[in-house]
Structures are given as C-alpha cells and as structure tokens.
Amino acid sequence: LYNVVYRKSLVHDSEGNTTGIVTTIDDLTDLKDTEKALLASESQKKAILDGFPGSIILFDVNLSAVWVNDNVRNRVDNSIGKLCHEIICGDTKGCEKCAVPRSIRTGQVSIGTQQVEGEDGHDLFYEVIGTPVKNSEGAIESVIVIARDITDRFKLEKQLRHAQKMEAIGTLAGGI
C-alpha cells in the first residue's frame, strides 16, 4: 500500500481551448514513514520527561516557563508563563545565587542547591541544574532546568556530620 497524492490539470492553448491533461502522482510513503517515526519519538520523549519524579522545565531567556513536565504541571497551577523563582522556590523575587540565571549568564551548565520553605513550614532542599540551550549561531535562546528534591539526602548528611562531631568529641574526651 502506497500513500500518494494524485493531481490532474487541464492544459490550454493560447485561445483557451483544452488541449490535454497533465497528471502527476507524488509518492508520500517516505513522508508518512517519517511522520510515524516523529510521532513515536515524541511519545518516547514525553514518557521519559513526564516519568521523571523531579521537575523538568524549559525556560526562555527571561526565565518564563515555556514547557513543564507532568510533575510541575500537577504541583504548580498555570505553570506555563510563570517565572523560574515562582515555580521552583514558590517566591515572588528572583534568586541571585540560583543555578538557572547563572547558566544563562555564563553559557555553561550550572548546578546549585536551593533551600525552599515547604507548605508545612519545614525547609526543603532542591538540587537545581540549569543547562543553556543554544541556537545554531551559539546564542542562548532558552535554558532547560532539572530540579529534584534532595531534602532526605540533605538531612542524612547533616545527621552524619553531627555523629562524626560527637565521635570526635568522644575521642578527645577519652584522651584527656
């Protein structure tokens, strides 16, 4: 089975009389195959991005959200068009030390940790990675952001540091 476009046109002489018919057939099989492959690729990309348990967001150079994954869509109402700090930090003012604007300024991948006050008043910690997206001329046109909650890891590291301090104090006290 082939996908084709069949066209026919009348041919006229200088007096307007019909003198013939021109028929063309364009084979669209390759185009249809490419379209199917593109749809499959888009479906795979959506499954990967929406299946990620953290936040994946595409911001323009003004840090306004252009695209968000399902995690963000479910957590932040009307997230498209919102600014970076409104989505990630839930704040009304921008973050000077944040990895996202830094990645746009430097043109480099930037990684940082953001401390955010949770709804229950407890601090949450997010690892934020900003990766600039450049056009063919090398100019930055957007930034892709991956943010994931590292609060549990942060708390465990804090407990480990405390335990190490207590062990050091015990060692010192034992030596006196």
N, CA, C and O atoms as a DFTB+ gen file, in Angstrom:
704 C
 N C O
     1  1       0.847      -1.176       0.000
     2  2       0.000       0.000       0.000
     3  2       0.894       1.241       0.000
     4  3       1.828       1.344       0.795
     5  1       0.601       2.170      -0.890
     6  2       1.380       3.393      -1.008
     7  2       0.511       4.593      -0.689
     8  3      -0.683       4.611      -0.991
     9  1       1.123       5.599      -0.072
    10  2       0.466       6.876       0.154
    11  2       0.886       7.805      -0.972
    12  3       2.066       8.127      -1.116
    13  1      -0.087       8.236      -1.771
    14  2       0.220       9.102      -2.909
    15  2      -0.757      10.271      -2.967
    16  3      -1.855      10.224      -2.413
    17  1      -0.319      11.314      -3.653
    18  2      -1.192      12.431      -3.989
    19  2      -1.311      12.429      -5.505
    20  3      -0.309      12.468      -6.219
    21  1      -2.536      12.385      -5.983
    22  2      -2.821      12.337      -7.422
    23  2      -3.386      13.700      -7.808
    24  3      -4.379      14.152      -7.238
    25  1      -2.743      14.354      -8.785
    26  2      -3.204      15.665      -9.250
    27  2      -3.369      15.628     -10.757
    28  3      -2.621      14.970     -11.480
    29  1      -4.380      16.364     -11.199
    30  2      -4.534      16.499     -12.659
    31  2      -4.903      17.941     -12.959
    32  3      -5.622      18.593     -12.202
    33  1      -4.393      18.418     -14.081
    34  2      -4.646      19.789     -14.521
    35  2      -4.902      19.786     -16.018
    36  3      -4.309      19.015     -16.773
    37  1      -5.796      20.662     -16.419
    38  2      -6.060      20.807     -17.851
    39  2      -5.001      21.701     -18.476
    40  3      -4.511      22.644     -17.853
    41  1      -4.661      21.388     -19.709
    42  2      -3.707      22.190     -20.466
    43  2      -4.496      22.922     -21.546
    44  3      -5.294      22.319     -22.263
    45  1      -4.259      24.252     -21.655
    46  2      -4.994      25.080     -22.615
    47  2      -4.032      25.688     -23.627
    48  3      -2.866      25.951     -23.335
    49  1      -4.572      25.902     -24.843
    50  2      -3.763      26.592     -25.854
    51  2      -3.941      28.088     -25.671
    52  3      -4.619      28.527     -24.743
    53  1      -3.340      28.864     -26.543
    54  2      -3.371      30.326     -26.426
    55  2      -4.776      30.895     -26.587
    56  3      -5.031      32.024     -26.171
    57  1      -5.688      30.134     -27.183
    58  2      -7.063      30.607     -27.364
    59  2      -7.984      30.128     -26.243
    60  3      -9.177      30.428     -26.240
    61  1      -7.415      29.373     -25.281
    62  2      -8.216      28.904     -24.150
    63  2      -8.846      27.551     -24.359
    64  3      -9.606      27.090     -23.507
    65  1      -8.559      26.912     -25.449
    66  2      -9.135      25.587     -25.699
    67  2      -8.340      24.519     -24.942
    68  3      -7.115      24.590     -24.839
    69  1      -9.051      23.552     -24.430
    70  2      -8.420      22.450     -23.735
    71  2      -7.709      21.567     -24.757
    72  3      -8.308      21.103     -25.727
    73  1      -6.434      21.351     -24.519
    74  2      -5.647      20.551     -25.461
    75  2      -5.104      19.273     -24.830
    76  3      -4.558      18.414     -25.522
    77  1      -5.259      19.152     -23.504
    78  2      -4.754      17.946     -22.864
    79  2      -4.883      18.000     -21.355
    80  3      -5.414      18.951     -20.782
    81  1      -4.389      16.967     -20.745
    82  2      -4.415      16.848     -19.286
    83  2      -3.009      16.456     -18.821
    84  3      -2.370      15.574     -19.395
    85  1      -2.543      17.135     -17.763
    86  2      -1.268      16.770     -17.129
    87  2      -1.617      16.101     -15.807
    88  3      -2.368      16.644     -14.997
    89  1      -1.069      14.935     -15.611
    90  2      -1.323      14.175     -14.391
    91  2      -0.006      13.958     -13.661
    92  3       1.000      13.579     -14.261
    93  1      -0.030      14.207     -12.347
    94  2       1.163      13.937     -11.529
    95  2       0.747      13.067     -10.342
    96  3      -0.348      13.193      -9.794
    97  1       1.649      12.201      -9.982
    98  2       1.443      11.370      -8.801
    99  2       2.684      11.533      -7.926
   100  3       3.801      11.255      -8.363
   101  1       2.482      11.986      -6.688
   102  2       3.583      12.154      -5.741
   103  2       3.489      11.047      -4.692
   104  3       2.457      10.876      -4.042
   105  1       4.562      10.314      -4.540
   106  2       4.622       9.239      -3.553
   107  2       4.938       9.849      -2.181
   108  3       5.993      10.458      -2.004
   109  1       4.039       9.689      -1.223
   110  2       4.203      10.238       0.117
   111  2       4.594       9.171       1.141
   112  3       4.567       9.426       2.345
   113  1       4.952       7.998       0.673
   114  2       5.264       6.893       1.578
   115  2       6.395       7.259       2.537
   116  3       6.280       7.034       3.742
   117  1       7.491       7.826       2.011
   118  2       8.613       8.201       2.878
   119  2       8.200       9.277       3.875
   120  3       8.603       9.239       5.038
   121  1       7.392      10.240       3.417
   122  2       6.913      11.303       4.304
   123  2       6.055      10.719       5.418
   124  3       6.200      11.122       6.572
   125  1       5.178       9.795       5.108
   126  2       4.315       9.156       6.118
   127  2       5.157       8.346       7.102
   128  3       4.898       8.360       8.305
   129  1       6.172       7.637       6.586
   130  2       7.056       6.873       7.467
   131  2       7.807       7.797       8.426
   132  3       7.961       7.491       9.608
   133  1       8.273       8.933       7.898
   134  2       8.969       9.912       8.729
   135  2       8.027      10.485       9.776
   136  3       8.420      10.673      10.928
   137  1       6.796      10.762       9.391
   138  2       5.793      11.284      10.324
   139  2       5.524      10.286      11.452
   140  3       5.416      10.681      12.613
   141  1       5.417       9.000      11.121
   142  2       5.203       7.960      12.139
   143  2       6.391       7.890      13.096
   144  3       6.212       7.768      14.308
   145  1       7.606       7.969      12.546
   146  2       8.811       7.917      13.375
   147  2       8.881       9.129      14.301
   148  3       9.280       9.003      15.458
   149  1       8.497      10.298      13.798
   150  2       8.489      11.512      14.609
   151  2       7.471      11.391      15.742
   152  3       7.769      11.756      16.879
   153  1       6.290      10.889      15.449
   154  2       5.269      10.704      16.486
   155  2       5.743       9.712      17.549
   156  3       5.509       9.923      18.739
   157  1       6.405       8.635      17.129
   158  2       6.935       7.658      18.081
   159  2       8.014       8.293      18.955
   160  3       8.057       8.064      20.163
   161  1       8.878       9.086      18.341
   162  2       9.939       9.765      19.078
   163  2       9.357      10.747      20.093
   164  3       9.814      10.807      21.234
   165  1       8.359      11.511      19.682
   166  2       7.696      12.461      20.585
   167  2       7.033      11.740      21.752
   168  3       7.079      12.213      22.887
   169  1       6.421      10.605      21.474
   170  2       5.775       9.818      22.515
   171  2       6.809       9.299      23.515
   172  3       6.574       9.315      24.724
   173  1       7.946       8.841      23.008
   174  2       9.020       8.368      23.890
   175  2       9.565       9.509      24.746
   176  3       9.779       9.334      25.946
   177  1       9.788      10.670      24.140
   178  2      10.301      11.834      24.877
   179  2       9.332      12.227      25.978
   180  3       9.749      12.507      27.103
   181  1       8.051      12.250      25.666
   182  2       7.044      12.617      26.662
   183  2       7.038      11.624      27.816
   184  3       6.948      12.029      28.974
   185  1       7.132      10.328      27.520
   186  2       7.146       9.306      28.570
   187  2       8.370       9.473      29.479
   188  3       8.265       9.341      30.698
   189  1       9.521       9.763      28.882
   190  2      10.746       9.947      29.670
   191  2      10.641      11.188      30.548
   192  3      10.909      11.126      31.747
   193  1      10.257      12.297      29.962
   194  2      10.210      13.560      30.709
   195  2       9.115      13.576      31.759
   196  3       9.324      14.069      32.868
   197  1       7.952      13.042      31.423
   198  2       6.858      13.035      32.393
   199  2       7.026      11.954      33.447
   200  3       6.455      12.054      34.533
   201  1       7.808      10.916      33.140
   202  2       8.054       9.851      34.103
   203  2       9.116      10.203      35.129
   204  3       9.236       9.521      36.147
   205  1       9.887      11.248      34.885
   206  2      10.923      11.673      35.824
   207  2      10.256      12.201      37.095
   208  3       9.362      13.043      37.011
   209  1      10.676      11.721      38.273
   210  2       9.996      12.134      39.511
   211  2      10.270      13.576      39.933
   212  3       9.567      14.104      40.794
   213  1      11.256      14.209      39.357
   214  2      11.561      15.598      39.683
   215  2      10.900      16.542      38.699
   216  3       9.978      16.165      37.976
   217  1      11.380      17.765      38.682
   218  2      10.849      18.800      37.805
   219  2      11.766      18.988      36.605
   220  3      12.985      19.078      36.750
   221  1      11.171      19.047      35.428
   222  2      11.905      19.387      34.211
   223  2      11.139      20.535      33.562
   224  3       9.948      20.423      33.271
   225  1      11.844      21.632      33.342
   226  2      11.197      22.850      32.860
   227  2      12.074      23.497      31.792
   228  3      13.294      23.560      31.938
   229  1      11.454      23.972      30.731
   230  2      12.155      24.761      29.724
   231  2      11.750      26.212      29.929
   232  3      10.575      26.562      29.825
   233  1      12.745      27.056      30.224
   234  2      12.509      28.493      30.416
   235  2      13.110      29.253      29.238
   236  3      14.129      28.843      28.682
   237  1      12.472      30.366      28.860
   238  2      13.087      31.251      27.868
   239  2      14.162      32.077      28.561
   240  3      14.368      31.917      29.764
   241  1      14.849      32.948      27.845
   242  2      15.951      33.718      28.432
   243  2      15.475      34.725      29.486
   244  3      16.285      35.253      30.248
   245  1      14.182      34.986      29.530
   246  2      13.628      35.868      30.558
   247  2      13.154      35.067      31.771
   248  3      12.517      35.609      32.674
   249  1      13.473      33.763      31.781
   250  2      13.135      32.829      32.855
   251  2      11.644      32.610      33.022
   252  3      11.156      32.385      34.129
   253  1      10.927      32.679      31.911
   254  2       9.492      32.394      31.883
   255  2       9.301      30.975      31.333
   256  3       9.889      30.621      30.311
   257  1       8.477      30.164      32.012
   258  2       8.302      28.758      31.630
   259  2       7.624      28.624      30.275
   260  3       6.578      29.221      30.024
   261  1       8.240      27.829      29.410
   262  2       7.717      27.547      28.075
   263  2       7.104      26.148      28.045
   264  3       6.079      25.923      27.402
   265  1       7.742      25.214      28.747
   266  2       7.280      23.822      28.796
   267  2       7.612      23.265      30.164
   268  3       8.667      23.572      30.719
   269  1       6.712      22.437      30.725
   270  2       6.953      21.784      32.013
   271  2       6.523      20.327      31.922
   272  3       5.642      19.983      31.134
   273  1       7.149      19.470      32.729
   274  2       6.712      18.076      32.748
   275  2       5.502      17.920      33.673
   276  3       5.110      18.867      34.355
   277  1       4.920      16.731      33.690
   278  2       3.705      16.479      34.473
   279  2       3.895      16.764      35.951
   280  3       2.974      17.245      36.611
   281  1       5.086      16.471      36.487
   282  2       5.340      16.720      37.906
   283  2       5.101      18.187      38.243
   284  3       4.456      18.498      39.244
   285  1       5.608      19.074      37.427
   286  2       5.435      20.517      37.651
   287  2       3.985      20.909      37.402
   288  3       3.398      21.667      38.174
   289  1       3.418      20.397      36.333
   290  2       2.035      20.721      35.975
   291  2       1.071      20.361      37.114
   292  3       0.115      21.092      37.377
   293  1       1.327      19.232      37.787
   294  2       0.471      18.794      38.883
   295  2       0.715      19.561      40.174
   296  3      -0.173      19.648      41.021
   297  1       1.911      20.117      40.330
   298  2       2.288      20.808      41.565
   299  2       2.019      22.316      41.517
   300  3       1.708      22.922      42.542
   301  1       2.137      22.918      40.337
   302  2       2.026      24.373      40.203
   303  2       0.914      24.700      39.205
   304  3       1.000      24.339      38.031
   305  1      -0.129      25.383      39.678
   306  2      -1.230      25.775      38.796
   307  2      -0.758      26.773      37.749
   308  3       0.019      27.678      38.052
   309  1      -1.226      26.609      36.524
   310  2      -0.920      27.543      35.425
   311  2       0.569      27.854      35.345
   312  3       0.965      29.018      35.315
   313  1       1.387      26.812      35.310
   314  2       2.836      26.984      35.369
   315  2       3.440      27.606      34.106
   316  3       4.463      28.286      34.188
   317  1       2.827      27.385      32.947
   318  2       3.362      27.972      31.717
   319  2       3.251      29.492      31.816
   320  3       2.185      30.035      32.105
   321  1       4.375      30.166      31.570
   322  2       4.416      31.621      31.660
   323  2       4.889      32.128      33.014
   324  3       5.260      33.295      33.141
   325  1       4.882      31.267      34.025
   326  2       5.375      31.695      35.338
   327  2       6.893      31.767      35.305
   328  3       7.548      31.100      34.505
   329  1       7.433      32.587      36.188
   330  2       8.878      32.765      36.266
   331  2       9.521      31.644      37.076
   332  3       8.872      30.982      37.886
   333  1      10.800      31.453      36.836
   334  2      11.572      30.382      37.460
   335  2      11.388      30.359      38.975
   336  3      11.041      29.321      39.538
   337  1      11.615      31.482      39.634
   338  2      11.545      31.513      41.095
   339  2      10.131      31.257      41.616
   340  3       9.965      30.799      42.747
   341  1       9.119      31.545      40.812
   342  2       7.743      31.252      41.226
   343  2       7.488      29.749      41.217
   344  3       6.759      29.235      42.066
   345  1       8.085      29.046      40.264
   346  2       7.869      27.601      40.143
   347  2       8.763      26.821      41.101
   348  3       8.279      25.972      41.849
   349  1      10.046      27.101      41.083
   350  2      10.985      26.300      41.873
   351  2      10.963      26.697      43.343
   352  3      10.883      25.831      44.214
   353  1      11.031      27.984      43.629
   354  2      11.132      28.441      45.018
   355  2       9.789      28.837      45.619
   356  3       9.677      28.989      46.835
   357  1       8.771      29.006      44.779
   358  2       7.485      29.473      45.293
   359  2       7.596      30.874      45.857
   360  3       6.881      31.228      46.794
   361  1       8.487      31.675      45.292
   362  2       8.782      33.010      45.805
   363  2       8.433      34.059      44.753
   364  3       8.319      33.755      43.565
   365  1       8.267      35.290      45.207
   366  2       7.919      36.375      44.288
   367  2       9.140      37.125      43.777
   368  3       9.031      37.924      42.846
   369  1      10.304      36.878      44.375
   370  2      11.512      37.574      43.917
   371  2      12.546      36.573      43.425
   372  3      12.590      35.431      43.882
   373  1      13.365      37.010      42.502
   374  2      14.367      36.153      41.897
   375  2      15.475      35.768      42.856
   376  3      15.695      36.435      43.866
   377  1      16.160      34.708      42.540
   378  2      17.259      34.199      43.354
   379  2      18.575      34.574      42.695
   380  3      18.855      34.130      41.582
   381  1      19.380      35.376      43.357
   382  2      20.650      35.834      42.788
   383  2      21.657      34.698      42.605
   384  3      22.386      34.670      41.614
   385  1      21.700      33.760      43.558
   386  2      22.720      32.715      43.526
   387  2      22.238      31.445      42.834
   388  3      22.952      30.443      42.823
   389  1      21.062      31.470      42.268
   390  2      20.464      30.282      41.664
   391  2      21.229      29.844      40.411
   392  3      21.774      30.663      39.672
   393  1      21.248      28.535      40.202
   394  2      21.942      27.949      39.054
   395  2      21.310      28.329      37.722
   396  3      21.993      28.353      36.698
   397  1      20.008      28.628      37.724
   398  2      19.308      28.872      36.462
   399  2      19.763      30.181      35.805
   400  3      20.229      30.144      34.666
   401  1      19.649      31.327      36.471
   402  2      20.140      32.547      35.813
   403  2      21.653      32.520      35.591
   404  3      22.155      33.118      34.640
   405  1      22.379      31.823      36.473
   406  2      23.831      31.715      36.307
   407  2      24.166      30.977      35.011
   408  3      25.119      31.341      34.320
   409  1      23.390      29.944      34.676
   410  2      23.660      29.198      33.435
   411  2      23.402      30.069      32.208
   412  3      24.074      29.919      31.188
   413  1      22.437      30.973      32.301
   414  2      22.182      31.888      31.173
   415  2      23.303      32.923      31.075
   416  3      23.766      33.245      29.980
   417  1      23.735      33.440      32.226
   418  2      24.823      34.442      32.223
   419  2      26.124      33.876      31.694
   420  3      26.812      34.526      30.907
   421  1      26.475      32.643      32.128
   422  2      27.778      32.080      31.787
   423  2      27.764      31.245      30.511
   424  3      28.811      31.038      29.897
   425  1      26.584      30.762      30.106
   426  2      26.502      29.890      28.946
   427  2      26.974      28.473      29.253
   428  3      27.200      27.680      28.338
   429  1      27.121      28.157      30.523
   430  2      27.612      26.852      30.966
   431  2      26.546      26.136      31.800
   432  3      25.641      26.772      32.339
   433  1      26.660      24.821      31.900
   434  2      25.806      24.061      32.806
   435  2      26.142      24.516      34.214
   436  3      27.312      24.631      34.578
   437  1      25.109      24.776      35.004
   438  2      25.309      25.266      36.364
   439  2      24.478      24.414      37.322
   440  3      23.309      24.127      37.062
   441  1      25.095      24.019      38.426
   442  2      24.424      23.178      39.421
   443  2      24.446      23.900      40.757
   444  3      25.464      24.473      41.145
   445  1      23.322      23.871      41.457
   446  2      23.247      24.505      42.761
   447  2      22.187      23.859      43.627
   448  3      21.431      22.999      43.174
   449  1      22.144      24.281      44.871
   450  2      21.137      23.800      45.820
   451  2      20.289      24.985      46.253
   452  3      20.815      26.037      46.618
   453  1      18.991      24.810      46.209
   454  2      18.062      25.851      46.634
   455  2      17.337      25.380      47.885
   456  3      16.801      24.272      47.928
   457  1      17.326      26.229      48.896
   458  2      16.574      25.961      50.121
   459  2      15.244      26.680      50.002
   460  3      15.196      27.887      49.768
   461  1      14.157      25.924      50.167
   462  2      12.816      26.461      49.966
   463  2      11.972      26.118      51.185
   464  3      12.062      25.011      51.716
   465  1      11.160      27.060      51.625
   466  2      10.254      26.773      52.734
   467  2       9.051      26.003      52.204
   468  3       8.349      26.463      51.304
   469  1       8.826      24.827      52.777
   470  2       7.698      23.992      52.368
   471  2       6.382      24.509      52.908
   472  3       6.352      25.421      53.734
   473  1       5.291      23.921      52.435
   474  2       3.959      24.348      52.869
   475  2       3.761      24.171      54.376
   476  3       3.018      24.932      54.997
   477  1       4.419      23.174      54.963
   478  2       4.281      22.918      56.401
   479  2       5.270      23.724      57.240
   480  3       5.334      23.547      58.456
   481  1       6.038      24.605      56.604
   482  2       6.991      25.444      57.316
   483  2       8.384      24.849      57.426
   484  3       9.318      25.549      57.817
   485  1       8.551      23.569      57.090
   486  2       9.858      22.927      57.135
   487  2      10.633      23.248      55.854
   488  3      10.051      23.437      54.786
   489  1      11.948      23.303      55.990
   490  2      12.792      23.591      54.830
   491  2      12.894      22.377      53.916
   492  3      13.013      21.240      54.372
   493  1      12.843      22.643      52.631
   494  2      13.065      21.638      51.593
   495  2      14.314      22.054      50.838
   496  3      14.609      23.243      50.716
   497  1      15.044      21.075      50.335
   498  2      16.258      21.357      49.585
   499  2      16.146      20.718      48.206
   500  3      15.788      19.548      48.074
   501  1      16.461      21.511      47.182
   502  2      16.395      21.035      45.797
   503  2      17.751      21.184      45.140
   504  3      18.420      22.208      45.282
   505  1      18.147      20.147      44.417
   506  2      19.306      20.260      43.539
   507  2      18.766      20.791      42.222
   508  3      17.853      20.206      41.638
   509  1      19.327      21.896      41.755
   510  2      18.847      22.551      40.536
   511  2      19.984      22.588      39.523
   512  3      21.078      23.075      39.806
   513  1      19.698      22.061      38.337
   514  2      20.688      22.040      37.262
   515  2      20.132      22.853      36.095
   516  3      19.065      22.538      35.568
   517  1      20.846      23.884      35.699
   518  2      20.450      24.710      34.556
   519  2      21.391      24.453      33.388
   520  3      22.608      24.580      33.522
   521  1      20.827      24.093      32.253
   522  2      21.626      23.826      31.058
   523  2      21.167      24.753      29.939
   524  3      20.028      24.645      29.483
   525  1      22.028      25.663      29.487
   526  2      21.620      26.573      28.420
   527  2      21.392      25.831      27.101
   528  3      22.110      24.888      26.770
   529  1      20.386      26.274      26.364
   530  2      20.088      25.729      25.033
   531  2      20.481      26.810      24.030
   532  3      19.977      27.932      24.076
   533  1      21.386      26.453      23.130
   534  2      21.915      27.435      22.177
   535  2      21.399      27.149      20.774
   536  3      21.163      25.999      20.406
   537  1      21.230      28.211      19.998
   538  2      20.825      28.044      18.600
   539  2      22.047      27.740      17.743
   540  3      23.153      27.607      18.265
   541  1      21.858      27.630      16.449
   542  2      22.959      27.240      15.554
   543  2      24.097      28.268      15.521
   544  3      25.224      27.924      15.164
   545  1      23.819      29.519      15.887
   546  2      24.862      30.548      15.934
   547  2      25.563      30.595      17.289
   548  3      26.518      31.350      17.472
   549  1      25.080      29.772      18.255
   550  2      25.701      29.741      19.574
   551  2      25.080      30.678      20.586
   552  3      25.542      30.747      21.725
   553  1      24.034      31.406      20.193
   554  2      23.360      32.308      21.129
   555  2      22.396      31.511      22.008
   556  3      21.711      30.606      21.530
   557  1      22.351      31.851      23.281
   558  2      21.462      31.164      24.212
   559  2      20.034      31.632      23.955
   560  3      19.745      32.829      23.975
   561  1      19.142      30.666      23.712
   562  2      17.741      31.024      23.478
   563  2      16.802      30.502      24.547
   564  3      15.649      30.926      24.623
   565  1      17.289      29.573      25.385
   566  2      16.475      29.068      26.492
   567  2      17.375      28.291      27.440
   568  3      18.570      28.128      27.193
   569  1      16.785      27.817      28.524
   570  2      17.526      27.017      29.488
   571  2      16.616      25.880      29.950
   572  3      15.454      26.097      30.291
   573  1      17.164      24.669      29.956
   574  2      16.418      23.516      30.448
   575  2      16.849      23.307      31.901
   576  3      18.040      23.302      32.212
   577  1      15.871      23.138      32.775
   578  2      16.143      23.016      34.202
   579  2      15.644      21.670      34.707
   580  3      14.514      21.262      34.436
   581  1      16.506      20.998      35.442
   582  2      16.141      19.766      36.130
   583  2      16.303      20.059      37.615
   584  3      17.380      20.442      38.071
   585  1      15.224      19.874      38.356
   586  2      15.266      20.102      39.801
   587  2      14.701      18.875      40.501
   588  3      13.653      18.349      40.126
   589  1      15.430      18.426      41.537
   590  2      14.927      17.281      42.279
   591  2      15.079      17.525      43.765
   592  3      16.023      18.172      44.218
   593  1      14.131      16.993      44.510
   594  2      14.095      17.143      45.954
   595  2      15.190      16.279      46.578
   596  3      15.189      15.057      46.427
   597  1      16.118      16.922      47.275
   598  2      17.199      16.190      47.941
   599  2      17.118      16.392      49.453
   600  3      18.122      16.240      50.150
   601  1      15.945      16.728      49.962
   602  2      15.769      17.006      51.380
   603  2      16.204      15.825      52.244
   604  3      16.931      16.015      53.219
   605  1      15.775      14.613      51.906
   606  2      16.141      13.435      52.703
   607  2      17.646      13.227      52.718
   608  3      18.224      12.953      53.770
   609  1      18.282      13.352      51.569
   610  2      19.738      13.200      51.493
   611  2      20.428      14.277      52.326
   612  3      21.400      14.003      53.029
   613  1      19.914      15.510      52.241
   614  2      20.488      16.629      52.979
   615  2      20.398      16.370      54.483
   616  3      21.357      16.612      55.216
   617  1      19.237      15.876      54.943
   618  2      19.054      15.579      56.373
   619  2      19.987      14.460      56.827
   620  3      20.565      14.535      57.911
   621  1      20.136      13.412      55.995
   622  2      21.036      12.312      56.345
   623  2      22.483      12.783      56.436
   624  3      23.219      12.364      57.329
   625  1      22.893      13.655      55.511
   626  2      24.252      14.190      55.551
   627  2      24.465      15.016      56.813
   628  3      25.529      14.960      57.428
   629  1      23.448      15.781      57.194
   630  2      23.525      16.591      58.410
   631  2      23.649      15.690      59.642
   632  3      24.437      15.977      60.543
   633  1      22.872      14.599      59.684
   634  2      22.953      13.653      60.799
   635  2      24.330      12.993      60.851
   636  3      24.885      12.794      61.931
   637  1      24.871      12.660      59.699
   638  2      26.199      12.045      59.634
   639  2      27.256      13.006      60.154
   640  3      28.122      12.607      60.933
   641  1      27.200      14.246      59.743
   642  2      28.166      15.253      60.229
   643  2      28.067      15.398      61.744
   644  3      29.086      15.499      62.427
   645  1      26.837      15.407      62.273
   646  2      26.631      15.527      63.718
   647  2      27.225      14.311      64.432
   648  3      27.898      14.457      65.453
   649  1      26.978      13.120      63.900
   650  2      27.522      11.898      64.505
   651  2      29.045      11.914      64.488
   652  3      29.681      11.487      65.451
   653  1      29.642      12.412      63.383
   654  2      31.093      12.495      63.300
   655  2      31.652      13.488      64.314
   656  3      32.712      13.253      64.895
   657  1      30.942      14.600      64.530
   658  2      31.368      15.575      65.541
   659  2      31.317      14.946      66.928
   660  3      32.244      15.111      67.721
   661  1      30.242      14.230      67.223
   662  2      30.094      13.598      68.530
   663  2      31.190      12.549      68.745
   664  3      31.728      12.415      69.844
   665  1      31.507      11.812      67.686
   666  2      32.574      10.817      67.777
   667  2      33.896      11.496      68.040
   668  3      34.688      11.007      68.845
   669  1      34.157      12.618      67.378
   670  2      35.411      13.358      67.589
   671  2      35.491      13.887      69.003
   672  3      36.555      13.845      69.622
   673  1      34.370      14.392      69.531
   674  2      34.338      14.889      70.906
   675  2      34.601      13.742      71.878
   676  3      35.330      13.892      72.858
   677  1      33.988      12.588      71.583
   678  2      34.213      11.413      72.439
   679  2      35.657      10.980      72.413
   680  3      36.198      10.596      73.450
   681  1      36.287      11.028      71.283
   682  2      37.689      10.643      71.155
   683  2      38.563      11.618      71.936
   684  3      39.487      11.210      72.640
   685  1      38.263      12.913      71.807
   686  2      39.024      13.928      72.565
   687  2      38.835      13.746      74.055
   688  3      39.806      13.796      74.811
   689  1      37.603      13.536      74.492
   690  2      37.299      13.388      75.921
   691  2      37.957      12.123      76.450
   692  3      38.406      12.105      77.596
   693  1      38.025      11.092      75.668
   694  2      38.662       9.841      76.109
   695  2      40.161       9.985      76.262
   696  3      40.773       9.262      77.049
   697  1      40.754      10.887      75.538
   698  2      42.210      11.061      75.569
   699  2      42.661      11.984      76.684
   700  3      43.858      12.084      76.952
   701  1      41.722      12.664      77.343
   702  2      42.107      13.638      78.403
   703  2      42.285      12.935      79.714
   704  3      42.605      13.573      80.718
